[in-house]
Amino acid sequence: MKDGLPQHRARRRFGQNFLHDPRIIIRIVDAIAPRRGEPIVEIGPGQAALTRALIERAGHIQAIEIDRDLAAWLREQFTPDQLTLIDGDALKLDWQSIAVQPLRIVGNLPYNISTPLLFELMKIADRVVDQHFMLQKEVVDRMVAAPGSRTYGRLSVMLQFRYRMSKLFDVPRGAFKPPPEVTSSIVRMVPLAAEELPDVDPGKFARVVTAAFGQRRKTLRNALAKLLTTDAIVAAGVDPQARAETLAVERFVALARKLDD
């Protein structure tokens, strides 16, 4: 493992902001608490700020890097025994083939891919131990939001349906080069065990949640009119005059169970 940073200009199209504050790096890795031999995948290792610390504790990790120049530099920094590097776009990867054993996934996710990537990773949640991501604070606040809050929405419900969510701490702009325009936050996502998952068809659940939040100002009677009758909404124990942002995850599960009754 070599030291030194690449002569690399951050590329806007990849949403690159490189973490450099050693105190924040240690705090993040302490939160992840990697152990030797654990299968860890890092999304977007960049200039290896987290990568080095993860390898020091775990011995070996896999990483996915879309920037070819950085990928070439990373291969110079680490031996194959330390780093297995996958060149490519995390959004386009076959995650099923990567998750051949229970994984721990970490990464500093660019804003432009964060939501679609989170939904893509839901497909392998049954093969994931936990996920620790750094994202825009605004996105993390939405992910962990409680019913009735201004930030509670489709993303909140869909992720809380599948994971136990925890916001850990904020990361200031000055911890990055170049500094982003917004504060970031660290989130922990622990997939619910099979026995903890609601007994409902995930596809039906997604349809109900998407329709309910499609037009936030509409009452559920109107927002779900194409899916459920008013009587069906009432039978699910939900007020048809309520709005989606007031409903806990369990209420959406109850509504989904009424589909095609």
Protein Blocks (a to p, Z undefined) as FASTA:
>chain_A
ZZddddddddfklopacdfbfklmmmmmmmnopaehiacddehklnommmmmmmmmnopa
cdddfblklmmmmmmmpcfklpccdeddfklpcfklmmmbccdddddddfklmmmmmmmm
mmmmmmcfbdcddddfklmmmmmpcehiaklcfklmmmmmmpccddfbdcdfklpccddf
bdcdddddddddfklpccddfklmmmmmmmmmmpmmbcfklmmmmmpcfklmmmnopafk
bcfklpcfklmmmmmmmgoZZ
